[in-house]
Amino acid sequence: MSVTDSQTAVTVVAALAILAGLAGVVVPGLPALPLCWGGVLVWAIFGGAGPGGWAVFAAATLVAAGGTVIKYAWPGRNLKRTGVPTSTLLAGGVLAIVGFFVVPVVGLVLGFVGGVWAAERLRLGSNRLAWPSTKQAVKAAGLSMLVEFAAGVVIAALWLAGLLLT
């Protein structure tokens, strides 16, 4: 395999990892930002990009780390302010994963909403009181996914820029 062929193979592997990472925002079990970051790492090490590749990797590392922190901190702060406990989110997360396998794709959302609502219904003792908490939890989950996807897109854009410029 020639140098050009191996660089092409590394580029394809990196691209697939980044695409899988972007899909990982909505697919349970795929770690979104670590996959995007890992794709850039593989490209920087084996892609022959030189110092420019390492600069792209450094920028991607900052974006991945910042995105991970913001993904949890921002929605978490909003939920804490509205009084939704962590146990409610845990119930929603567990039922989201179960729902994903019982009813593919749609079950993820149904399981999360149902799990949050059931936990809040048990905690608060009323349907009327459970719905506002459920809506807040769904908004927080959406915000978390949006932050994670945006960070993944920025990592992909950095990699593409590095690919074109190196």
C-alpha positions in Angstrom: 0.0 0.0 0.0 1.5 3.3 -1.0 1.7 6.4 1.2 -1.2 8.0 -0.7 -3.4 4.9 -0.4 -2.7 4.7 3.4 -3.4 8.4 3.8 -6.7 8.0 1.9 -7.6 5.0 4.1 -6.9 7.0 7.2 -9.0 9.9 5.9 -11.9 7.6 5.2 -11.6 6.0 8.7 -11.5 9.5 10.3 -14.5 10.6 8.3 -16.5 7.5 9.2 -15.7 8.1 12.9 -16.8 11.7 12.7 -20.0 10.7 11.0 -20.7 8.0 13.5 -20.1 10.6 16.3 -22.6 12.9 14.8 -25.1 10.0 14.6 -24.2 9.2 18.2 -26.0 12.3 19.3 -29.3 10.4 18.9 -28.2 6.8 18.9 -27.7 5.3 22.4 -24.4 3.5 22.8 -22.4 5.6 20.4 -20.3 8.2 22.2 -20.8 11.2 20.0 -18.0 13.6 20.9 -15.4 10.9 21.7 -15.9 9.4 18.2 -15.6 12.8 16.5 -12.5 13.6 18.6 -11.0 10.1 18.0 -11.5 10.5 14.2 -9.4 13.7 14.3 -6.8 12.0 16.5 -6.4 9.1 14.1 -6.1 11.5 11.2 -3.5 13.6 13.1 -1.4 10.6 14.0 -1.6 8.5 10.8 -2.8 11.0 8.1 0.5 12.7 7.4 -1.0 16.1 8.1 2.1 17.3 10.0 2.0 20.3 12.4 -1.2 21.6 10.9 -2.9 18.3 11.8 -1.8 18.6 15.4 -3.1 22.2 15.5 -6.5 20.9 14.2 -6.4 18.1 16.8 -5.7 20.6 19.6 -8.6 22.8 18.5 -10.8 19.7 18.3 -9.8 18.7 21.8 -10.8 22.1 23.2 -14.1 22.0 21.4 -14.8 18.4 22.6 -13.9 19.2 26.2 -15.9 22.4 26.2 -18.9 20.8 24.5 -18.9 18.0 27.0 -18.8 20.4 30.0 -21.5 22.7 28.5 -23.7 19.7 27.5 -24.1 18.8 31.1 -23.8 22.1 32.9 -26.2 24.3 31.0 -29.2 21.9 30.9 -28.4 20.7 34.4 -28.4 24.3 35.8 -31.8 24.9 34.1 -33.2 21.7 35.6 -31.9 22.4 39.1 -33.5 25.9 38.9 -36.9 24.3 38.1 -36.5 21.6 40.7 -36.4 18.4 38.6 -34.3 15.9 40.5 -31.5 13.8 39.0 -33.4 10.6 39.9 -36.2 11.7 37.5 -33.6 12.1 34.7 -32.1 8.7 35.5 -35.6 7.1 35.2 -36.1 8.8 31.9 -32.7 7.7 30.6 -33.2 4.1 31.5 -36.6 3.9 29.9 -35.3 5.8 26.9 -32.7 3.0 26.3 -35.4 0.3 26.9 -37.8 2.1 24.6 -35.1 2.4 21.9 -34.9 -1.4 21.7 -38.6 -2.1 22.2 -39.8 0.4 19.6 -36.7 1.3 17.5 -35.9 5.1 17.2 -39.3 6.4 18.3 -39.1 4.4 21.5 -36.1 6.5 22.6 -38.3 9.6 22.9 -41.3 7.8 24.1 -39.3 6.0 26.8 -37.6 9.2 28.0 -40.8 11.2 28.2 -42.7 8.3 29.8 -39.9 7.6 32.3 -39.7 11.2 33.3 -43.4 11.6 33.6 -43.8 8.4 35.7 -41.0 9.4 38.1 -42.5 12.9 38.5 -46.0 11.5 38.9 -44.8 9.2 41.7 -42.8 12.0 43.3 -45.4 14.8 43.1 -48.6 12.7 43.3 -50.4 14.5 40.5 -50.6 14.4 36.7 -51.0 18.2 36.7 -47.8 18.7 38.6 -45.9 16.0 36.7 -46.3 17.6 33.2 -44.4 20.9 33.8 -41.4 18.9 35.1 -41.6 16.5 32.2 -41.6 19.4 29.7 -38.6 21.0 31.5 -36.7 17.6 31.3 -37.5 17.2 27.6 -36.3 20.8 26.9 -33.1 20.1 28.9 -32.5 16.8 26.9 -33.0 18.7 23.7 -30.6 21.4 24.7 -28.0 18.9 25.7 -28.3 17.1 22.3 -28.1 20.4 20.5 -24.9 21.4 22.3 -23.4 18.0 21.6 -24.3 18.1 17.9 -23.1 21.6 17.5 -19.7 20.7 19.1 -19.5 17.7 16.8 -20.2 19.8 13.7 -17.5 22.3 14.8 -15.1 19.4 15.2 -16.0 18.1 11.7 -15.6 21.6 10.3 -12.2 21.9 11.9 -11.2 18.5 10.5 -12.4 19.4 7.0 -10.5 22.7 7.1 -7.4 20.9 8.2 -7.9 18.3 5.5 -8.1 21.0 2.8 -5.3 23.2 4.2 -2.7 20.5 5.0 
